[in-house]
C-alpha cells in the first residue's frame, strides 16, 4: 500500500514538526517494516503521546480506527512478499500489459460528455476543490498542482474535517472533484448530503470506476475510468485522467 506512505509524507510536508500528527507519521515511516502487530498502547508509548492522539491521527487519515491502520501496514508487507515472488520478465509483462489496458480505458472514458462538462466547469467556476481518501488524496493534490499551472486555483486538503466543512459551506459557485476508486467516498465520510439539495447546490464530479456499486446522490456527475482490477491500474488511470484534463485546458 504505497499510497499510505504518500499520505504520511504529506503530513510531514504540511504539519508543524511539533504536532502530534507529525510525530506519529514520522515514527511510522521510520519504523514501517517493524510495526505489523504493534498495539495502540505500544505505539502511543513510543511516540510519548496518548492513545487518543493516535486514534485522532488515524481518523485524520480517513481511517475508522487504529485497527484499520494496522490492516494497511500488514497488507503492505504481504504485497512486498507477493511482488518478490514474481520474475523480472513476468513483472515487466504484467506492468506494460496493465498500462496498455488502462490507456484504452481512460481514452474511452474521455468520450463521456461529462468530461467535457467538467473541463468547461473548471474554466468557469470561481472556487475549485479536489478531494480524495487515502490513495486517491495524492491524485487530488496532483490535479491541484496541474490546475495551478493553468492559472486555476484548486483547494486540496487531506483532513476529512476540512473537506466536510468546505462542502457544507459550498454554494452554486463551487466545484468539487472527488477521486474515489470504490465510489464510497461519501459513505466513508458518513456525511449528510443535504448540501446538494436546492438551487444553490455546488457542482460535484466523482472520478471512479465502472465496478463501483456505491449509490450516489443524483446531482453527482460520475465519470468512470474503466474497471478497477488492481491498485496499479487504478492509480495509473487516475493519473492519466488528471494529465488529460490538464493537457486539454492548456490547449483550449
C-alpha positions in Angstrom: 0.0 0.0 0.0 2.5 2.6 -1.3 -0.2 5.4 -1.0 -0.2 5.1 2.8 3.4 6.3 2.8 2.4 9.1 0.4 -0.3 10.1 2.9 2.3 10.0 5.7 4.8 12.1 3.8 2.1 14.6 3.0 1.6 15.0 6.8 5.3 15.7 7.2 5.1 18.3 4.5 2.1 20.1 5.8 2.2 19.8 9.6 4.4 21.5 12.2 7.2 19.2 13.4 5.9 19.6 17.0 2.4 18.5 16.1 1.0 15.1 17.3 0.3 14.0 13.7 3.8 14.9 12.5 5.4 12.9 15.4 3.2 9.8 14.7 3.7 10.0 10.9 7.5 10.3 11.3 7.6 7.4 13.8 5.5 5.1 11.4 7.7 5.9 8.4 10.9 5.3 10.3 9.7 2.0 11.7 7.3 0.9 8.9 8.7 -2.6 8.4 8.6 -3.5 12.1 5.1 -2.2 13.1 2.9 -5.1 12.0 1.1 -6.3 15.0 2.2 -3.4 17.3 -0.6 -2.4 19.6 -2.2 1.0 20.0 -0.7 1.2 23.5 2.8 0.4 22.3 2.8 3.0 19.5 1.4 5.7 21.9 4.2 4.9 24.3 6.9 5.0 21.6 5.6 8.4 20.4 5.2 9.6 24.0 1.6 10.5 23.2 -1.9 9.4 24.4 -3.8 6.6 22.8 -6.5 9.2 22.0 -3.9 11.2 20.0 -3.0 8.2 17.9 -6.7 7.4 17.3 -7.3 11.0 16.2 -4.3 10.6 13.8 -6.0 7.6 12.2 -9.3 9.5 11.8 -7.4 12.4 10.2 -6.0 9.9 7.7 -9.6 8.9 6.9 -9.4 5.6 8.7 -12.0 4.2 11.0 -9.6 3.5 13.8 -6.1 2.1 14.6 -7.1 -1.4 13.5 -7.6 0.0 10.0 -4.1 1.4 10.1 -2.7 -2.0 11.2 -4.5 -3.7 8.4 -2.9 -1.4 5.9 0.6 -1.9 7.3 0.1 -5.7 7.2 -1.2 -5.6 3.7 1.8 -3.6 2.6 4.1 -6.4 3.9 2.1 -9.0 2.0 2.3 -7.0 -1.2 6.0 -6.9 -0.9 6.3 -10.7 -0.4 4.0 -11.3 -3.4 6.0 -8.9 -5.6 9.3 -10.6 -4.7 8.0 -14.0 -5.9 7.4 -12.7 -9.5 10.3 -13.0 -12.0 11.6 -9.8 -13.7 10.3 -10.8 -17.1 6.8 -11.6 -15.8 6.8 -8.3 -13.8 7.5 -6.3 -17.0 4.9 -8.2 -19.0 2.3 -7.6 -16.2 3.2 -3.9 -15.8 3.0 -3.0 -19.5 0.0 -5.2 -20.2 -1.9 -3.4 -17.4 -0.7 0.0 -18.7 -2.0 -0.8 -22.2 -5.4 -1.8 -20.9 -5.5 1.3 -18.6 -4.7 3.6 -21.5 -7.6 2.1 -23.6 -10.0 2.5 -20.7 -9.1 6.2 -20.0 -9.2 7.0 -23.7 -12.7 5.6 -23.9 -13.7 7.4 -20.7 -12.6 10.7 -22.3 -15.5 10.4 -24.7 -18.0 10.7 -21.9 -19.9 14.1 -22.3 -19.4 14.6 -18.5 -15.6 15.0 -19.1 -16.2 17.9 -21.5 -18.6 19.4 -19.0 -16.0 19.1 -16.2 -13.5 20.9 -18.3 -15.9 23.8 -19.0 -16.8 24.0 -15.3 -13.2 24.2 -14.4 -12.8 27.2 -16.6 -15.9 28.9 -15.3 -16.1 28.0 -11.5 -15.0 30.6 -9.0 -13.9 28.1 -6.4 -12.5 24.6 -7.2 -11.7 21.9 -4.7 -10.3 18.4 -5.3 -10.6 15.7 -2.6 -9.9 12.0 -2.1 -9.5 9.4 0.5 -6.1 7.9 1.3 -4.7 6.5 -2.0 -6.8 9.0 -4.0 -5.8 12.0 -2.0 -2.4 12.3 -3.7 -4.2 12.3 -7.1 -6.3 15.3 -5.9 -3.0 17.1 -5.0 -1.6 16.3 -8.4 -4.7 17.8 -10.1 -4.4 20.9 -7.8 -0.8 21.4 -8.9 -1.6 20.9 -12.5 -4.6 23.4 -12.4 -2.3 25.9 -10.7 -0.1 25.8 -13.8 -3.2 26.6 -15.8 -4.0 29.6 -13.5 -6.8 27.8 -11.8 -6.6 27.8 -8.0 -7.7 24.5 -6.5 -8.1 23.9 -2.8 -6.9 20.5 -1.5 -6.6 19.1 2.0 -6.1 15.6 3.4 -8.2 16.5 6.5 -11.6 14.9 6.3 -12.9 17.5 8.8 -11.8 20.3 6.5 -13.2 18.5 3.4 -16.6 18.1 5.1 -16.7 21.7 6.2 -15.8 23.0 2.8 -18.7 21.1 1.2 -21.2 22.0 3.9 -20.5 25.7 3.3 -20.4 25.5 -0.5 -22.8 27.2 -2.9 -23.5 27.3 -6.7 -20.1 28.9 -7.4 -18.3 26.0 -6.0 -17.0 23.0 -7.9 -15.8 19.7 -6.2 -13.9 16.9 -7.9 -13.8 13.8 -5.8 -11.4 10.9 -6.5 -12.7 7.6 -5.2 -11.7 4.2 -6.6 -14.5 2.5 -4.7 -17.1 5.2 -5.1 -17.7 5.1 -1.4 -16.1 8.5 -0.5 -19.3 10.0 0.9 -20.3 6.7 2.7 -17.0 6.7 4.5 -17.4 10.3 5.3 -20.8 9.5 6.8 -21.8 12.9 5.5 -25.3 14.5 5.3 -25.9 15.0 1.6 -28.4 17.9 2.1 -25.7 20.3 0.8 -26.5 19.1 -2.7 -30.2 19.9 -2.3 -31.8 23.1 -3.5 -31.0 25.6 -6.3 -27.8 26.9 -4.6 -26.1 23.5 -4.6 -22.4 23.2 -5.8 -21.4 21.0 -8.7 -19.8 17.7 -7.8 -18.0 15.3 -10.0 -16.8 11.9 -8.9 -13.9 10.1 -10.7 -14.3 6.4 -10.1 -14.5 3.0 -11.8 -17.3 1.1 -13.5 -17.3 -1.7 -11.0 -18.2 0.7 -8.2 -21.6 -0.2 -6.8 -21.9 2.8 -4.5 -25.2 4.7 -4.6 -24.6 8.4 -5.4 -26.8 11.5 -5.0 -28.5 12.2 -8.3 -26.7 15.6 -8.6 -23.2 14.0 -8.5 -21.8 13.5 -12.0 -20.0 10.2 -12.2 -17.0 9.7 -14.5 -15.9 6.0 -14.8 -12.3 5.2 -15.9 -13.0 1.6 -16.9 -12.7 -1.3 -14.5 -10.5 -1.3 -11.4 -8.8 -4.7 -11.4 -5.7 -3.8 -9.4 -4.3 -0.8 -7.5 -1.7 -0.2 -10.2 -4.4 0.2 -12.8 -6.5 2.5 -10.5 -3.5 4.7 -9.8 -2.4 4.9 -13.4 -5.9 5.5 -14.7 -6.5 8.5 -12.3 -3.0 9.9 -13.1 -3.7 9.6 -16.9 -7.1 11.3 -16.4 -5.7 14.2 -14.5 -3.0 14.7 -17.1 -5.6 14.6 -19.9 -7.7 17.3 -18.1 -4.6 19.4 -17.7 -3.5 18.9 -21.3 -6.9 19.9 -22.6 -7.1 23.0 -20.5 -3.7 24.1 -21.9 -4.8 23.6 -25.5 -8.0 25.5 -25.2 
